[in-house]
Every structure is written in structure tokens, then in C-alpha cells.
């Protein structure tokens, strides 16, 4: 049902997280199930002490915290739950898959932005557009009677 301590969540060759770092909790799901929903604990909650993780490189951890800080507790634990399925093992697998996808999104560093300089022709076009706009607005004004 729950992953054993020997199991490893492999996100990429660089990111490998041991399942012994995870803490699991179960609760009654609010999803479908009829009368069965009142007696079966199918909702699964994953709790992961992010800052104590050995399998997460520091740069990936920083990007993960920045991207998903709403899901962190004050102690620094990442919390996620799944109640998509009526079956507890499927919800465990769903939690691990969701975590894998979240880690994949922050696994690669974003490309640094290269500063670009506007071309001379784009500067000329911008100034010409501004002049045209100015002329248009001046033509809307009521004429002054200078005596």
C-alpha cells in the first residue's frame, strides 16, 4: 500500500528522493463512494520535510520553495493530498506522481534573460508614433481665441 523505505522516487538522474523521508496520513475522502465513503479512509496526505531532504539539490529546493510556498507549513514541511480515487493505494501513487510532476517543473533552471537594446529604426518608429499621437490629440482641442 504505502511505499517502503527502500523505494525511491526518481524524478531525474539528479533528483532521487527516498520514500523514508515522507510521512503519510489517511482520512475519510469527500469524493464519490456512496455509503462506503463513511467508513473507508481513502484520502491520502503526504507530508515531506523539505529542508531535511537528502535527495534534493539546494538549487532545486530553492526554486521549489519559491514556486510552491503556499503548500509549505511554518515548520517547512511540504503538504499534499489526493482523494481522486476511491482506493487508498491509487491515491498514494497519485500523490507521488503529483510530487514528481511538481519537481520536474522546477528541476531545470530558467534561462537568464539577455538584455537587448532597441534598434535605431524601432526608436525612430516609436518617436514618429508619439508625434502622430500628439498631433491627433492637439487637433481635438478647442481653438483658442488669441486677441
C-alpha positions in Angstrom: 0.0 0.0 0.0 2.4 2.7 1.2 5.9 2.8 -0.4 8.6 1.1 1.7 11.7 2.8 3.0 13.7 1.0 0.2 11.5 2.7 -2.5 12.9 5.7 -4.3 11.0 8.4 -6.2 13.2 9.2 -9.2 12.4 12.5 -10.8 15.6 12.8 -12.9 19.1 11.3 -12.6 20.0 14.3 -10.4 16.9 14.2 -8.2 16.2 10.9 -6.3 14.2 11.0 -3.1 13.9 8.1 -0.7 10.4 7.3 0.4 11.5 7.1 4.1 11.5 10.9 4.0 7.8 11.0 3.6 5.2 10.9 6.3 1.8 9.5 5.3 -1.6 10.2 6.7 -5.1 8.9 5.8 -8.6 10.4 6.3 -12.1 9.9 5.0 -12.4 11.2 1.5 -15.1 13.6 0.5 -15.3 12.1 -3.0 -17.7 9.6 -4.5 -18.3 6.3 -2.9 -21.9 6.2 -1.6 -22.3 4.5 1.8 -18.8 3.3 1.6 -17.4 6.8 1.9 -18.4 6.9 5.6 -16.3 4.0 6.7 -13.2 3.9 4.4 -10.1 6.1 4.8 -9.2 6.6 1.2 -7.9 10.2 1.2 -4.1 10.2 1.5 -1.9 13.1 2.8 1.8 13.3 2.0 4.0 15.3 4.4 7.6 15.9 3.3 10.2 17.8 5.5 11.6 19.6 2.5 14.7 21.2 4.2 15.8 17.9 5.7 15.7 16.1 2.3 18.9 14.5 1.2 17.9 13.7 -2.4 17.0 17.3 -3.4 19.9 19.6 -4.6 19.9 23.0 -2.9 19.2 25.0 -6.2 16.2 22.8 -7.0 15.0 23.2 -3.4 15.2 27.0 -3.6 13.2 27.0 -6.8 10.6 24.5 -5.4 10.1 26.7 -2.3 9.7 29.8 -4.4 7.2 28.2 -6.7 5.1 26.3 -4.1 5.5 28.3 -0.8 1.7 28.2 -0.3 1.9 24.4 0.3 4.6 24.7 3.0 3.9 24.7 6.7 5.6 27.0 9.2 7.9 24.1 10.0 9.0 23.9 6.4 7.0 20.7 5.6 5.5 20.3 2.1 1.9 19.0 2.3 -0.1 17.5 -0.5 -3.2 15.3 -0.5 -5.0 13.1 -3.0 -8.6 11.9 -2.9 -9.1 11.4 -6.7 -9.7 7.7 -6.4 -11.8 5.5 -4.0 -8.8 3.3 -3.5 -6.1 4.3 -1.0 -3.1 2.7 -2.9 -4.1 4.6 -6.1 -4.2 7.9 -4.1 -0.7 7.1 -2.7 0.5 6.6 -6.3 -1.3 9.8 -7.4 0.4 11.8 -4.6 3.8 10.5 -5.7 3.0 11.3 -9.3 1.9 14.8 -8.5 5.1 15.4 -6.5 7.2 14.1 -9.4 5.5 16.5 -11.8 6.0 19.5 -9.4 9.6 18.6 -9.1 10.0 18.3 -12.8 8.7 21.8 -13.4 11.5 23.3 -11.2 14.2 20.8 -12.0 15.8 22.9 -14.8 16.9 26.4 -14.1 15.2 29.1 -16.1 17.3 30.7 -18.8 18.7 34.0 -17.7 17.3 36.9 -19.7 19.7 38.6 -22.0 19.3 42.4 -22.1 18.5 43.7 -25.5 18.9 47.1 -27.0 16.3 48.7 -29.2 17.4 49.2 -32.8 17.7 52.6 -34.3 14.7 52.0 -36.6 12.5 50.9 -33.7 13.4 54.1 -31.8 12.6 56.2 -34.9 9.2 54.4 -35.3 8.4 55.0 -31.6 9.2 58.7 -31.8 7.2 59.1 -35.1 4.2 57.3 -33.5 4.4 59.7 -30.5 4.5 62.7 -32.8 1.5 61.4 -34.7 -0.4 60.8 -31.4 0.5 64.3 -30.2 -0.8 65.8 -33.4 -4.0 63.8 -33.2 -4.7 65.0 -29.6 -3.9 68.6 -30.4 -6.4 68.6 -33.2 -9.1 67.6 -30.7 -8.6 70.7 -28.5 -10.9 73.7 -28.9 -9.2 76.5 -30.7 -8.1 79.4 -28.6 -9.1 83.0 -29.4 -5.8 85.0 -29.1 -6.6 88.6 -29.4 
